[in-house]
Amino acid sequence: MSSEESQTRMNARPPKGLMVLLVLTWVNTLFSIVTTIFTLIFLRPSAQDLEQEKLEMAKSIVELKKLGMDSFVSLLERLQAMTEAMQPYFVQSNLINVLVLACGAVAAWFMYQRNQLGFHLYIIYNLASVGSIYLFISPSLIPSVIILVNSLLSVVFVLLYAKHLPWLKDQD
């Protein structure tokens, strides 16, 4: 491919729908990276904070039991157990999250540059964002609803990006 053809290919503007998806991805990933780094630096919970959170969760569970909302009680209990199990891995899990989020931002940049590798990297980003929690805690502690919702959102966005694969593949 000549340099002129290459320049023409790079100058071709992405379809509007793809541009919307790219901007949404960049906003989400960059905001999440900043938030995660801020959390790592300034918001690591102390033992006292964790105890206070545990008390507040216990109060919420009691209120939900009074209202007969047993499914929410079960969900809150599992969320509490998951939170407690994640605490020893606070730094590691947040660093993994930053890496996964950076992968998503880079994937979007590659797609903006019409590089198909971006689409494949985006799929890896979605799989890693859903599955990275399994690196640190037992699957039995993770409420299924969290995995199902995250997986569903990932599939929807991958399919929306897949709709624009012909533009990424188009070499003319």
C-alpha positions as CSV (number, residue, x, y, z in Angstrom):
1,M,0.0,0.0,0.0
2,S,1.4,3.4,-1.0
3,S,1.8,6.2,1.6
4,E,-1.0,8.1,-0.2
5,E,-3.4,5.2,0.1
6,S,-2.4,4.7,3.7
7,Q,-3.0,8.4,4.4
8,T,-6.4,8.3,2.7
9,R,-7.4,5.3,4.7
10,M,-6.4,7.0,8.0
11,N,-8.2,10.2,7.1
12,A,-11.5,8.4,6.5
13,R,-13.8,9.4,9.3
14,P,-15.4,6.7,11.4
15,P,-19.2,6.3,11.0
16,K,-21.2,8.3,13.5
17,G,-22.4,5.3,15.4
18,L,-18.8,4.0,15.8
19,M,-17.6,7.5,16.9
20,V,-20.3,7.5,19.6
21,L,-19.2,4.1,20.9
22,L,-15.6,5.2,20.9
23,V,-16.3,8.4,22.8
24,L,-18.4,6.4,25.3
25,T,-15.6,3.9,25.8
26,W,-13.0,6.6,26.2
27,V,-15.1,8.6,28.7
28,N,-15.9,5.4,30.7
29,T,-12.4,4.0,30.7
30,L,-10.5,7.3,31.4
31,F,-13.0,8.3,34.1
32,S,-12.7,4.9,35.7
33,I,-8.9,4.9,35.5
34,V,-8.7,8.3,37.3
35,T,-11.3,7.2,39.9
36,T,-9.3,3.9,40.5
37,I,-6.0,5.7,40.9
38,F,-7.6,8.3,43.2
39,T,-9.1,5.4,45.3
40,L,-5.7,3.7,45.5
41,I,-3.9,6.9,46.6
42,F,-6.5,8.5,48.9
43,L,-9.4,6.2,49.7
44,R,-8.0,3.0,51.0
45,P,-10.5,2.0,53.7
46,S,-9.2,1.6,57.2
47,A,-10.2,-1.1,59.6
48,Q,-12.6,1.3,61.3
49,D,-14.2,2.2,57.9
50,L,-14.7,-1.5,57.1
51,E,-16.3,-2.1,60.5
52,Q,-18.6,0.9,60.0
53,E,-19.5,-0.4,56.6
54,K,-20.3,-3.8,58.1
55,L,-22.6,-2.2,60.7
56,E,-24.4,-0.2,58.0
57,M,-24.8,-3.3,55.9
58,A,-26.2,-5.2,58.9
59,K,-28.8,-2.5,59.5
60,S,-29.8,-2.6,55.9
61,I,-30.2,-6.4,56.0
62,V,-32.4,-6.1,59.2
63,E,-34.6,-3.6,57.4
64,L,-34.9,-5.7,54.3
65,K,-35.8,-8.8,56.4
66,K,-38.6,-6.7,58.1
67,L,-39.9,-5.9,54.7
68,G,-39.8,-9.5,53.6
69,M,-37.3,-8.9,50.8
70,D,-35.3,-12.1,51.3
71,S,-33.7,-12.1,47.8
72,F,-32.1,-8.7,48.5
73,V,-31.0,-9.9,51.9
74,S,-29.1,-12.8,50.3
75,L,-27.6,-10.4,47.7
76,L,-26.4,-8.0,50.4
77,E,-24.9,-10.8,52.5
78,R,-23.0,-12.1,49.5
79,L,-21.8,-8.6,48.6
80,Q,-20.6,-8.1,52.1
81,A,-18.7,-11.4,52.1
82,M,-17.2,-10.5,48.7
83,T,-16.1,-7.1,50.0
84,E,-14.5,-8.6,53.0
85,A,-12.7,-11.2,50.9
86,M,-11.4,-8.5,48.5
87,Q,-9.9,-6.3,51.2
88,P,-6.5,-8.1,51.5
89,Y,-6.2,-7.6,47.7
90,F,-7.2,-3.9,47.6
91,V,-4.0,-2.7,45.8
92,Q,-3.6,-5.7,43.5
93,S,-7.2,-5.7,42.4
94,N,-7.2,-1.9,41.7
95,L,-4.0,-2.2,39.7
96,I,-5.4,-5.0,37.6
97,N,-8.5,-2.8,37.1
98,V,-6.3,0.0,35.8
99,L,-4.5,-2.3,33.4
100,V,-7.8,-3.7,32.1
101,L,-9.3,-0.2,31.7
102,A,-6.2,0.9,29.8
103,C,-6.6,-2.1,27.5
104,G,-10.1,-0.8,26.8
105,A,-8.9,2.7,26.0
106,V,-6.1,1.4,23.8
107,A,-8.6,-0.9,22.0
108,A,-10.9,2.1,21.2
109,W,-7.9,4.1,19.9
110,F,-6.9,1.2,17.6
111,M,-10.4,1.0,16.3
112,Y,-10.4,4.8,15.7
113,Q,-7.2,4.2,13.7
114,R,-9.0,1.5,11.7
115,N,-6.9,-1.3,13.1
116,Q,-8.8,-4.5,13.5
117,L,-6.6,-5.5,16.4
118,G,-8.6,-2.9,18.4
119,F,-11.8,-5.0,18.0
120,H,-10.0,-8.1,19.3
121,L,-8.4,-6.1,22.1
122,Y,-11.8,-4.8,23.0
123,I,-13.2,-8.3,23.3
124,I,-10.2,-9.2,25.6
125,Y,-10.9,-6.0,27.6
126,N,-14.5,-7.1,28.2
127,L,-13.6,-10.7,29.1
128,A,-11.0,-9.4,31.5
129,S,-13.3,-6.8,33.1
130,V,-15.9,-9.5,33.8
131,G,-13.4,-12.2,34.9
132,S,-10.7,-10.3,36.7
133,I,-12.4,-10.5,40.1
134,Y,-11.9,-14.3,39.9
135,L,-8.2,-13.7,40.3
136,F,-8.7,-12.7,43.9
137,I,-11.8,-14.4,45.4
138,S,-13.7,-17.6,45.2
139,P,-16.5,-17.7,42.6
140,S,-18.9,-18.8,45.3
141,L,-18.6,-15.4,46.9
142,I,-19.5,-13.4,43.8
143,P,-23.3,-12.9,43.3
144,S,-24.3,-14.2,39.9
145,V,-26.3,-11.1,39.1
146,I,-23.0,-9.1,39.0
147,I,-21.5,-11.4,36.5
148,L,-24.7,-11.7,34.4
149,V,-25.2,-7.9,34.2
150,N,-21.6,-7.2,33.4
151,S,-21.5,-10.0,30.8
152,L,-24.7,-8.8,29.2
153,L,-23.4,-5.2,28.9
154,S,-20.2,-6.5,27.5
155,V,-21.9,-8.6,24.8
156,V,-24.1,-5.6,23.8
157,F,-21.1,-3.4,23.3
158,V,-19.1,-6.0,21.5
159,L,-22.1,-6.5,19.1
160,L,-22.4,-2.8,18.6
161,Y,-18.7,-2.5,17.8
162,A,-19.0,-5.6,15.5
163,K,-21.6,-3.8,13.5
164,H,-18.8,-1.5,12.4
165,L,-16.3,-4.2,11.5
166,P,-16.8,-3.7,7.8
167,W,-15.5,-0.1,8.2
168,L,-12.5,-1.4,10.1
169,K,-11.8,-4.0,7.4
170,D,-12.3,-1.7,4.4
171,Q,-8.9,-1.0,2.9
172,D,-10.1,1.3,0.2
